[in-house]
Amino acid sequence: GFAVNYKLHVGDSTEHYIHNGTKLAVKVYKPGPVTLRAKTESRTEVTLDVQPGKVYFVKCSVKFGAIIGRPNLTVLDTAPGLDEYTALKATAEVKEQPDAVYQ
């Protein structure tokens, strides 16, 4: 799965290119349901009920597919999500400056 890349769509318009080792912080300013979706040979999505002041972690990975890997989106609890996000700091370049809560 390390060679499989895909776009992650957040809500209706935001998209981010996901590849192995990507670390990304996305701010959502409007509370309520937000759908994250990704597609290669198949499509997957997860919906978060975004609340003000809360931090959410979604792990983007790849599962086996018939021709190409299929995207997998997993919502993580805060503690394990923060651990995984922090661990990526040493191996991946952060494209956006995260809030202090991520450091």
Buried (B, 14 or more C-beta within 10 A) or exposed (E): BEEBBBEBBBBEEEEBEBEBEBBBBBEBEEEEEBEBBBBBEEEBEBEBEBEEEEBBBBEBBBEEBEEBBBBBBEEBEEEEBBEEBEEBEEEBEBEEEBEEEBE
